[in-house]
Amino acid sequence: MGAGLSAEEMQKSYLKIFGALMVFTLLTIIAAKFVHFPESWGGLSTTLHVTIGLIIAVAKAWMVVYVFMHIKFDNPYIRVFIYIPLFLFSVLVFALTVLGGPTL
């Protein structure tokens, strides 16, 4: 087990994350099916739907990585090797999409 936690504490943590993942899945379904933006917004409507979906997906992915991949229970210095590449990847994606990177 990680970081001196008992099996019960780890199981409790897993169940909390499972519940949170179910809630976020319901939020994704609600956002996709029931949230409607005015047609007059044009392309912004689609952009908002995609943005909401991506924010929920990133939150769910972070929960899985943090708990189920035992980042929460490992040495804090190991997290640096995850945070730095994620930050650099985010900067790259932002630069190529929002700032209008090279077109193919």
Secondary structure, 3 states (H helix, E strand, C coil): CCCCCCHHHHHHHHHHHHHHHHHHHHHHHHHHHCCCCCHHHCHHHHHHHHHHHHHHHHHHHHHHHHHHCCCCCCCHHHHHHHHHHHHHHHHHHHHHHCCCCCCC
